[in-house]
Amino acid sequence: MKQSPRPTRLSETDRTRHRRLREQGRGERAALDAILDAGFLCHLGVVVDGHPMVVPTVYGTDGHTLYFHGSVASRSLVASPDATVCVTVTHVDGLVLARSVFEHGVNYRSAMIYGTPRLVTDPEEKLAGLRRLTEHATPGQWDYARRPSRKELAATALLALSLDEASVKVRTGPPDDGDGPDAALGIWAGTLPMTLSFGEPVPDPALPDDTPPPPHITSRAGTPATLLPEA
């Protein structure tokens, strides 16, 4: 099915409207795409059996839809098929160390996506969605590893969530108290950058000694685990 072009702006709803720290809000759809492209782990907020639960899980996207594992959420969907969930993706880029504790903070990129997910039941879409999850986290792995069997597909819960309703916030730069009274205290202030990177591949002890890791895995050693924002 042909999909409509992606909008250039994020839609503003009562849930996505920036009420606090509005200067950190971003309204461009490209900002959401960049945050999703930079990671592969999200946190799914859902109500299960009347209690709130936040579950970490991997995701993939086709630019219109977010696909993610959701066995817990699928239970909730069966009981409440119209229930709204909230999915968040956050990247921490560093600590903001000010002259006063009150002004301390974090440089970050964060997205919140709201909506009612649907349980993917079509085998072709489920396979395509799982491919997006796999390739999003480890490009090249889908064609390298064995693909899911019919039995494995049937046992896998995959959810699809539209990206139509999302909120994005980004904080960058130094502390905000450089031009205030605390600037005269003589206290060091600045940022402590933080990055995540992949290490060297560690083989499964059950592997034969002559089984080397493939290039699409070895090439990631030492590279950032999340894509950094453009300067």
C-alpha positions in Angstrom: 0.0 0.0 0.0 1.4 3.4 -1.0 2.0 5.6 2.0 1.4 9.4 2.1 4.4 11.7 2.3 5.8 12.3 5.7 4.8 15.7 7.2 7.6 18.3 7.7 6.2 19.4 11.1 5.1 17.4 14.2 1.4 17.8 14.9 0.6 19.6 18.1 -2.0 18.0 20.4 -2.9 18.4 24.0 -0.5 15.6 24.9 2.4 16.8 22.8 2.1 20.6 23.5 5.3 21.9 25.2 4.2 23.5 28.5 7.6 23.5 30.3 11.0 24.4 29.0 9.5 25.3 25.7 12.8 26.5 24.3 13.9 22.9 24.3 11.0 21.8 22.2 11.4 20.9 18.6 8.6 21.0 16.0 10.3 19.6 13.0 9.6 16.1 11.9 13.3 15.7 11.0 14.1 16.1 14.8 11.9 13.0 15.6 13.4 11.0 12.7 17.0 11.8 13.9 16.3 10.7 17.5 14.7 7.4 16.3 17.5 6.8 13.8 20.2 7.3 16.5 19.0 4.5 18.8 17.4 1.1 19.0 16.0 0.9 22.5 12.7 2.5 23.6 10.6 2.4 26.8 7.0 1.5 26.4 4.6 2.9 29.0 1.4 0.9 29.2 -1.3 0.0 31.7 -1.5 -3.8 32.4 -4.2 -5.2 34.6 -5.0 -1.7 35.9 -1.4 -0.9 36.9 1.1 1.3 35.0 4.2 -0.5 33.6 7.2 0.8 31.7 9.0 -1.9 29.6 12.3 -1.5 27.7 12.2 -3.0 24.2 13.9 -2.7 20.8 12.3 -0.9 17.9 12.5 -0.2 14.2 10.8 2.3 12.0 9.8 2.7 8.4 9.4 6.5 8.8 5.6 6.3 9.3 5.3 3.5 11.8 7.2 2.4 14.9 7.5 -1.4 15.3 8.5 -2.9 18.6 8.3 -6.1 20.6 5.4 -5.9 23.0 4.3 -9.2 24.7 3.2 -7.3 27.8 1.5 -4.6 25.8 -0.3 -7.2 23.7 -1.9 -8.6 26.8 -3.2 -5.1 27.6 -4.5 -4.7 24.0 -6.5 -7.8 24.3 -8.2 -6.5 27.5 -8.4 -2.9 26.3 -8.0 -2.7 22.5 -8.4 1.1 22.5 -5.8 1.8 25.2 -3.3 4.5 24.6 0.4 3.9 25.2 3.4 6.2 25.4 6.8 5.2 23.9 9.9 7.2 24.8 13.4 7.2 23.3 16.1 9.2 25.0 19.8 9.8 24.3 22.0 11.3 27.1 24.8 13.5 25.6 26.3 14.8 28.8 26.0 16.3 32.3 25.5 20.1 32.6 27.5 21.2 35.7 26.6 24.7 36.8 27.8 26.9 39.5 24.8 26.2 41.7 23.1 22.8 42.1 19.8 24.4 41.1 21.1 25.0 37.6 22.5 21.5 37.0 21.0 19.6 34.2 21.5 17.1 31.4 22.1 17.6 27.7 19.8 15.1 26.0 17.6 14.3 23.0 14.2 12.8 23.8 11.0 11.8 21.9 7.6 10.8 23.2 5.2 9.0 20.9 1.5 8.6 21.8 -1.1 6.5 20.2 -3.1 3.3 20.2 -0.9 0.4 18.9 -2.1 -2.4 16.8 -1.0 -6.0 17.1 0.6 -7.1 13.8 -1.0 -10.3 12.7 -0.3 -10.3 8.9 2.7 -12.7 8.4 4.2 -10.6 5.7 4.0 -7.4 7.7 5.3 -9.1 10.8 8.3 -10.4 8.9 9.0 -7.0 7.5 8.6 -5.4 10.9 11.0 -7.9 12.5 13.4 -7.2 9.7 13.3 -3.5 10.6 13.9 -4.2 14.2 16.9 -6.4 13.4 18.4 -4.1 10.8 17.9 -1.0 13.0 20.0 -2.4 15.8 22.5 -4.4 13.7 22.6 -3.6 9.9 23.4 -6.7 7.9 22.3 -9.2 10.5 18.9 -10.1 8.9 20.6 -11.5 5.8 23.4 -13.2 7.9 21.4 -15.0 10.6 18.6 -17.6 10.2 15.2 -15.9 9.8 12.2 -16.7 11.9 10.2 -19.9 11.3 6.4 -19.9 11.1 6.3 -21.2 14.6 8.6 -18.5 15.9 6.6 -15.8 14.1 3.4 -17.1 15.6 5.0 -16.9 19.1 6.3 -13.3 18.6 4.2 -10.3 19.6 4.9 -7.3 17.4 3.2 -4.0 17.8 2.9 -1.2 15.3 2.4 2.4 16.4 1.8 5.4 14.2 4.3 8.3 14.5 1.6 10.9 13.9 1.5 12.1 17.5 4.9 12.8 19.0 6.7 15.3 21.1 10.5 16.1 20.9 12.8 18.0 23.3 16.5 18.6 23.0 18.9 20.3 25.4 22.4 21.4 24.3 25.1 23.8 25.4 26.6 25.1 28.6 24.9 25.9 31.9 22.5 28.8 32.0 24.0 30.7 34.9 27.1 32.2 33.1 25.6 35.7 33.1 24.0 35.6 36.6 25.3 36.5 40.1 26.8 33.0 40.6 29.3 33.7 37.8 31.4 35.6 40.4 31.8 32.6 42.7 34.9 31.3 41.0 33.4 27.8 40.7 34.2 25.7 37.6 31.1 25.2 35.4 30.7 23.5 32.1 29.6 20.2 30.5 30.8 16.7 30.9 30.1 15.0 27.5 29.0 11.4 27.5 29.2 8.9 24.6 28.4 5.2 24.2 30.4 3.0 21.9 30.5 -0.6 20.8 33.3 -2.8 22.1 35.1 -5.7 20.5 32.8 -8.7 19.6 32.8 -11.4 22.3 32.2 -14.9 20.8 29.7 -17.4 22.3 31.8 -20.0 24.2 29.9 -22.7 22.2 31.3 -21.5 18.9 34.0 -23.4 17.1 37.3 -21.6 17.3 37.4 -21.2 13.5 34.1 -19.2 13.4 35.1 -15.5 12.9 32.5 -12.7 13.4 31.2 -11.3 10.1 32.4 -7.9 8.8 29.1 -6.1 9.5 29.7 -6.8 13.3 33.5 -6.3 13.5 33.3 -3.0 11.7 31.2 -1.6 14.5 33.8 -2.0 17.2 34.8 1.4 18.5 32.0 3.2 16.7 29.3 5.2 18.6 26.4 3.1 19.8 24.1 6.0 19.2 24.5 8.5 16.3 25.6 11.8 17.6 23.7 15.0 16.6 25.2 17.0 13.8 27.3 20.0 15.0 
